[in-house]
């Protein structure tokens, strides 16, 4: 079993205690250092010590958590922790593992650890799968593009379906379509966007993705047929 070396950075000692307590329940994680001073943490990371995962608060004096992520080695992964949801926007482009809002429950913490382990086991070093964050209540949930089965439009919301689970994003299908078009997603109905790679069948009326039938609108059929014809034997 691989042992992951971890550090925790927060100018509030109680916040450090919460994360350290949660990590004690994972035997393959070792907290090698904690810091209440972000400058000291930056210098420690700069010295080149092997650190697999960093938990860092954002709002800290002198060097913020966002700056730490930008300045650190590319093979060190980060989980952002903060009391302020508005900082999530700044973290979107940083490719952090996850974004945790305080107070951090163990259930939500465990999901973040699971995401980290999935990245470590399945993704080549220095490469992260394309992803984005969805706000659910007071939390921001990271969605990996490769995991999406389909997206259904529900007025001002979009239902993002991943296996037996789903989440709701306060986004129009049009804006999501623009974001995901680079990853071979296609609008096949006024209410549905699908990943083309996951289509297993098409019968002229609907496509089949993971045993779910998704209708194909008449105005979208020609574009879908053109894609299928270009990929047939």
C-alpha positions in Angstrom: 0.0 0.0 0.0 1.4 3.4 -1.1 1.9 5.9 1.7 1.0 9.5 0.7 2.9 12.3 2.4 0.6 15.2 3.3 1.0 18.7 4.7 -1.8 21.0 6.1 -1.7 24.8 5.8 -4.1 27.0 7.7 -3.7 30.1 9.8 -6.3 28.7 12.2 -4.9 25.8 14.3 -8.4 24.4 15.0 -8.9 24.0 11.2 -5.7 22.1 11.0 -6.8 19.8 13.9 -10.0 19.0 12.0 -8.2 17.9 8.8 -5.5 16.0 10.8 -8.3 14.2 12.7 -10.1 13.2 9.5 -6.8 12.0 8.0 -6.1 9.6 10.9 -8.9 7.4 9.6 -6.9 6.8 6.4 -3.9 4.6 7.1 -2.1 5.3 3.8 -1.8 9.1 4.6 0.9 10.6 6.7 0.9 14.2 7.9 4.5 15.1 7.8 4.1 18.8 8.6 1.5 21.4 9.5 1.8 25.2 9.0 0.0 28.2 10.3 2.3 30.5 8.3 2.0 30.2 4.6 5.4 31.7 3.9 7.0 28.9 6.0 4.9 26.4 4.0 6.0 27.9 0.7 9.7 27.7 1.7 9.2 24.0 2.8 7.7 23.1 -0.6 10.3 25.1 -2.4 13.1 23.1 -0.8 11.9 20.1 -2.8 10.6 17.7 -0.1 8.4 15.0 -1.5 4.8 16.0 -0.8 1.9 14.1 -2.5 -1.0 16.1 -1.2 -1.4 19.6 0.4 -4.5 20.8 2.2 -4.4 24.6 2.1 -6.7 27.4 3.2 -7.1 30.3 0.7 -7.4 33.5 2.8 -4.0 33.7 4.5 -1.7 36.7 5.1 1.3 37.2 2.7 0.8 34.2 0.5 -2.7 33.0 -0.3 -3.6 29.4 -1.0 -4.2 30.2 -4.6 -0.7 31.6 -4.9 0.7 28.5 -3.2 -0.9 26.3 -5.8 0.4 28.4 -8.7 4.0 28.5 -7.3 4.3 24.8 -6.3 5.7 21.8 -8.2 3.3 20.3 -10.8 3.5 16.8 -9.2 2.1 18.0 -5.9 -1.7 17.8 -5.6 -3.8 20.3 -3.7 -7.2 20.3 -1.9 -8.5 23.8 -1.2 -10.2 24.5 2.1 -12.0 27.7 2.9 -14.9 29.3 4.7 -15.8 31.4 1.7 -17.6 30.0 -1.3 -16.8 33.0 -3.5 -13.2 31.9 -3.8 -14.3 28.8 -5.8 -14.3 30.8 -9.0 -10.5 31.5 -8.6 -9.8 27.8 -8.1 -11.5 26.6 -11.3 -8.5 26.9 -13.5 -6.0 25.6 -11.0 -6.9 21.9 -11.5 -7.0 21.2 -7.8 -8.2 17.9 -6.6 -11.2 19.3 -4.7 -12.6 22.4 -3.0 -13.9 21.9 0.6 -16.0 24.4 2.4 -15.7 24.7 6.2 -16.9 23.2 8.4 -15.7 20.0 6.7 -17.7 16.9 7.4 -16.0 13.6 7.3 -18.3 12.3 4.6 -17.4 15.2 2.3 -13.7 14.9 3.3 -13.7 11.2 2.3 -15.0 12.0 -1.1 -12.1 14.4 -1.7 -9.6 11.7 -0.6 -11.3 9.2 -3.0 -10.9 11.7 -5.8 -7.2 12.2 -5.0 -6.6 8.4 -5.0 -8.4 8.0 -8.3 -6.2 10.6 -9.9 -3.1 9.0 -8.5 -4.0 5.5 -9.7 -5.5 6.3 -13.1 -4.0 9.5 -14.5 -0.4 9.8 -15.8 1.9 12.1 -13.7 1.5 15.8 -14.4 -1.8 15.3 -16.3 -5.3 15.8 -14.9 -8.5 14.8 -16.6 -10.6 17.8 -17.8 -13.1 18.8 -15.1 -15.3 21.5 -13.7 -17.0 22.4 -10.5 -20.7 22.3 -9.8 -22.2 24.2 -6.8 -24.6 22.0 -4.8 -26.0 23.8 -1.8 -23.0 25.2 0.1 -20.5 22.8 -1.5 -18.6 22.8 -4.8 -18.3 19.3 -6.4 -15.7 18.5 -9.0 -17.0 16.6 -12.0 -14.6 14.8 -14.3 -15.7 15.2 -17.9 -14.9 11.5 -18.7 -17.5 10.3 -16.1 -20.5 12.1 -17.5 -23.1 9.8 -19.1 -25.4 12.6 -20.4 -26.8 16.0 -19.5 -30.5 16.9 -19.4 -31.8 20.4 -19.6 -34.4 21.4 -16.9 -35.3 25.0 -17.6 -32.5 27.1 -16.0 -30.8 24.0 -14.6 -28.8 21.2 -16.2 -29.0 17.7 -14.7 -25.6 16.0 -15.0 -25.9 12.2 -14.9 -23.0 10.1 -13.8 -24.0 6.4 -13.4 -26.7 6.1 -10.8 -25.9 9.6 -9.4 -26.6 13.1 -10.7 -26.1 16.7 -9.7 -27.8 19.9 -10.8 -25.9 22.9 -12.2 -27.4 26.4 -12.5 -26.4 26.5 -16.2 -28.3 26.5 -19.5 -27.7 23.6 -21.9 -26.3 26.1 -24.4 -23.5 27.3 -22.1 -22.6 23.7 -21.2 -22.7 22.7 -24.8 -20.1 25.4 -25.6 -17.9 24.2 -22.8 -18.0 20.5 -23.6 -17.9 20.6 -27.4 -14.1 20.4 -27.3 -14.5 16.9 -25.6 -16.7 15.3 -28.2 -20.1 16.0 -26.6 -23.0 16.7 -29.0 -26.5 18.2 -28.6 -28.8 15.5 -29.9 -32.1 16.9 -28.6 -33.3 20.3 -27.4 -33.0 18.8 -23.8 -30.0 16.5 -24.1 -26.3 16.6 -24.6 -24.3 13.3 -24.7 -20.7 12.2 -25.0 -20.3 10.6 -28.4 -17.9 8.0 -27.2 -20.5 6.5 -24.9 -23.2 5.9 -27.5 -23.6 2.1 -27.8 -26.7 2.1 -30.2 -28.8 4.3 -32.4 -32.0 3.3 -34.0 -33.1 6.6 -35.6 -35.2 7.7 -32.7 -32.9 7.4 -29.7 -29.4 6.5 -28.6 -28.5 4.1 -25.9 -26.0 5.1 -23.2 -25.4 2.7 -20.3 -28.8 1.1 -20.9 -30.6 4.5 -20.9 -32.5 5.5 -24.0 -32.1 9.2 -24.8 -34.3 10.7 -27.6 -32.8 12.3 -30.7 -34.6 15.4 -31.9 -35.4 15.6 -35.6 -33.3 18.7 -36.1 -30.2 17.0 -34.7 -30.4 13.7 -36.5 -28.4 14.6 -39.6 -25.4 15.8 -37.5 -25.5 12.7 -35.4 -25.8 10.4 -38.5 -22.8 12.2 -40.1 -20.7 11.5 -37.0 -21.8 7.8 -36.9 -21.1 7.4 -40.7 -17.6 8.9 -40.3 -16.8 6.3 -37.6 -18.3 3.2 -39.2 -16.2 0.3 -40.5 
